[in-house]
Each structure stands twice: as structure tokens, then as C-alpha cells.
Amino acid sequence: MANDLFGGLGNLGGALGGLMGGLAKSGLVPKDTPEGKLLAAQSELSDLQKQESEMLLEIGRQAYEQNPSAWQQNAKLTLIRQNIAAAQTTLNAAKQAQEEADAAKAAEDAKGRCQSCGFKNPEGIKFCQECGSPLAAGSKHCTSCGAELSPGIRFCGECGARQGE
């Protein structure tokens, strides 16, 4: 009955079997009780089924690599691999966009922040309202990429964009 219960749940059953086996191994459920024996047997079965699945996967991978065109699923696998590549490209673009958004947020957060104490001052303030240290007057950021610029710079050193006078 336990095998039906856990086997019918697929991967979740294997995970539960592993968890329950871990409980049995940890001593939380005594091994000499019927529940402990059941948990240990379910855990062992789950571990062996996982080993079998991994072995069959490796056998199939090796057989396919020997002669891909012999398999009727080759076209479908090729399409899946193309979709994986497209999804990876989408993921990389999303990661890059997230990094750019994080950098822009960090640059925005750094504006008006005191170098001495870290206090966030409102724009236009020349001295920190918390510690009195002079703030970086004239410190500005590139209008294109957001890189910090020194006063009087006409072109960004990061992206080369011309800056307003």
C-alpha cells in the first residue's frame, strides 16, 4: 500500500520516500517499529528506483549519441534543443536587463549619499545634513549609461556619449 501511495506520486513520492527514509535513519522514527521498517524499505526502494532511472537515462543518451538519425524522435529532440537554446538566450537577456536595472538603481541610490557617513541627502545639498561633510559638488552621471562623471567632462569614459554642458 505504501508503495502504491508513494509510487503513484512520481518524483514527489521519491522525495517523500527519501524524506521518510531520512527520518528513519535519523532516529526520529525507531527502526525496529513497523513504521520505521516501512520508512526504511520505502527509502531503499526510492533510492534504487532513482539509480535505475539515472542509469536508463545514461544508456539512452549513449545510444542516441552513437547514431542520432536512427531514432524517430531525433527531429523532436532537435526542436527541443533549439527551444532550449532560445530559452537560454531569453534568460541571458533577462539577466542582463536585471543587472542593468540593478546598476541604475544603485547609481540613483548613490546620488546625494554622503561619502563619510552614508546618509542619503536630498538633491542640491552641498553639505551632509547628518555629519556636515562636504558632498561631491558637481558629481553627475552619464545621461546614456549612468556612469559617474567628474565635473566638466564632455564625453563619458564608459560609453563615449556626449554630455550636456
Phi and psi in degrees as a GROMACS rama.xvg file:
@    title "Ramachandran Plot"
@    xaxis  label "Phi"
@    yaxis  label "Psi"
@TYPE xy
-64.1657  -37.9889  ALA-2
-63.8795  -41.0047  ASN-3
-62.6186  -43.9794  ASP-4
-61.7932  -51.4502  LEU-5
-79.5036  -36.3305  PHE-6
-64.9071  -34.9118  GLY-7
-71.2482  -15.1203  GLY-8
-91.9881  -0.180084  LEU-9
64.5685  -129.689  GLY-10
-61.644  -35.6323  ASN-11
-63.0491  -39.3341  LEU-12
-62.0845  -41.8201  GLY-13
-63.6112  -40.2145  GLY-14
-66.6365  -42.9712  ALA-15
-65.2437  -39.4727  LEU-16
-61.6573  -42.7337  GLY-17
-64.1553  -41.4586  GLY-18
-63.813  -45.8287  LEU-19
-66.7683  -38.4532  MET-20
-63.8501  -37.7318  GLY-21
-63.0032  -38.3216  GLY-22
-62.9672  -40.7048  LEU-23
-66.4151  -43.017  ALA-24
-69.5484  -30.921  LYS-25
-74.7262  -13.9378  SER-26
93.7447  -2.24294  GLY-27
-68.6423  -30.5032  LEU-28
-118.855  116.902  VAL-29
-57.726  135.961  PRO-30
-67.5832  -27.243  LYS-31
-85.3895  0.55751  ASP-32
-90.246  159.192  THR-33
-57.3929  -38.0416  PRO-34
-65.7016  -41.1043  GLU-35
-64.6023  -41.7539  GLY-36
-65.2709  -40.4671  LYS-37
-63.1288  -45.7392  LEU-38
-63.3675  -42.6383  LEU-39
-64.8496  -41.9816  ALA-40
-65.9225  -41.8864  ALA-41
-63.65  -40.6592  GLN-42
-64.0691  -44.7756  SER-43
-62.7552  -43.8999  GLU-44
-61.0922  -45.1489  LEU-45
-60.9614  -44.4477  SER-46
-61.7019  -43.2407  ASP-47
-67.6717  -38.7881  LEU-48
-65.074  -37.8338  GLN-49
-64.8453  -43.4871  LYS-50
-60.6636  -41.7053  GLN-51
-62.537  -46.1338  GLU-52
-61.2735  -42.6565  SER-53
-64.0999  -39.5278  GLU-54
-67.3997  -44.0791  MET-55
-63.7827  -37.8734  LEU-56
-61.2582  -45.2476  LEU-57
-65.4518  -41.0631  GLU-58
-61.0729  -46.0766  ILE-59
-62.6832  -40.645  GLY-60
-62.8037  -43.8241  ARG-61
-66.3716  -42.0415  GLN-62
-63.5134  -42.221  ALA-63
-63.9674  -44.1607  TYR-64
-63.389  -29.1441  GLU-65
-68.0653  -35.4383  GLN-66
-157.75  80.392  ASN-67
-58.903  -36.0328  PRO-68
-71.8265  -13.2706  SER-69
-75.7605  -11.8874  ALA-70
-101.459  130.129  TRP-71
-67.8354  -18.6384  GLN-72
-84.6243  1.41538  GLN-73
-57.6831  -44.5606  ASN-74
-63.6295  -41.6595  ALA-75
-65.6678  -41.508  LYS-76
-64.074  -40.0487  LEU-77
-61.1214  -43.9181  THR-78
-62.8156  -42.6324  LEU-79
-61.074  -42.7286  ILE-80
-65.1838  -36.4759  ARG-81
-65.5405  -40.2965  GLN-82
-65.8437  -36.6621  ASN-83
-62.7536  -45.0191  ILE-84
-61.6341  -42.1019  ALA-85
-65.2955  -41.0113  ALA-86
-65.4555  -37.3036  ALA-87
-65.1026  -40.2407  GLN-88
-62.5902  -44.3974  THR-89
-61.7112  -43.1779  THR-90
-62.5972  -44.456  LEU-91
-62.4997  -40.4935  ASN-92
-64.7087  -40.5292  ALA-93
-65.6085  -39.6626  ALA-94
-63.4194  -43.171  LYS-95
-63.6631  -43.6693  GLN-96
-62.006  -39.3878  ALA-97
-65.9763  -41.8663  GLN-98
-62.7252  -41.0247  GLU-99
-65.6294  -40.665  GLU-100
-65.5183  -40.555  ALA-101
-64.1121  -41.1734  ASP-102
-65.0135  -42.0267  ALA-103
-64.6252  -39.5536  ALA-104
-65.9358  -41.3059  LYS-105
-64.5595  -40.6294  ALA-106
-64.4102  -41.6279  ALA-107
-65.0016  -41.0685  GLU-108
-66.7028  -30.9497  ASP-109
-73.4017  -22.2444  ALA-110
-62.4323  126.453  LYS-111
78.6835  1.23792  GLY-112
-81.8559  131.035  ARG-113
-69.5729  131.732  CYS-114
-70.6003  -24.2203  GLN-115
-83.4959  -50.3595  SER-116
-115.793  -11.478  CYS-117
86.1188  1.925  GLY-118
-65.3961  139.044  PHE-119
-89.1721  109.901  LYS-120
-96.8462  151.794  ASN-121
-68.7727  159.22  PRO-122
-62.2864  147.479  GLU-123
88.821  -5.57167  GLY-124
-83.9423  135.128  ILE-125
-95.7993  -20.9454  LYS-126
-130.537  142.737  PHE-127
-60.2771  131.648  CYS-128
-77.1378  -9.76243  GLN-129
-97.3497  -47.3176  GLU-130
-118.955  -10.0517  CYS-131
85.1195  0.238677  GLY-132
-67.6849  146.616  SER-133
-66.7469  138.36  PRO-134
-89.0787  158.4  LEU-135
-66.0952  88.1738  ALA-136
-67.9049  138.564  ALA-137
81.2335  -3.3624  GLY-138
-69.0555  124.502  SER-139
-137.937  174.182  LYS-140
-121.173  151.361  HIS-141
-59.0631  135.733  CYS-142
-72.2362  -14.5431  THR-143
-99.9788  -53.5415  SER-144
-110.383  -10.6688  CYS-145
86.8095  2.87253  GLY-146
-64.9288  146.488  ALA-147
-72.193  136.278  GLU-148
-118.011  148.303  LEU-149
-78.5751  157.231  SER-150
-60.4877  141.702  PRO-151
82.0332  2.59564  GLY-152
-75.0789  133.633  ILE-153
-98.4933  -24.6163  ARG-154
-131.001  140.733  PHE-155
-70.6653  133.548  CYS-156
-76.3045  -15.0356  GLY-157
-88.7631  -47.5986  GLU-158
-119.119  -9.82112  CYS-159
81.4922  5.38629  GLY-160
-70.1886  138.614  ALA-161
-70.2279  137.649  ARG-162
-103.167  148.524  GLN-163
-67.0404  149.084  GLY-164
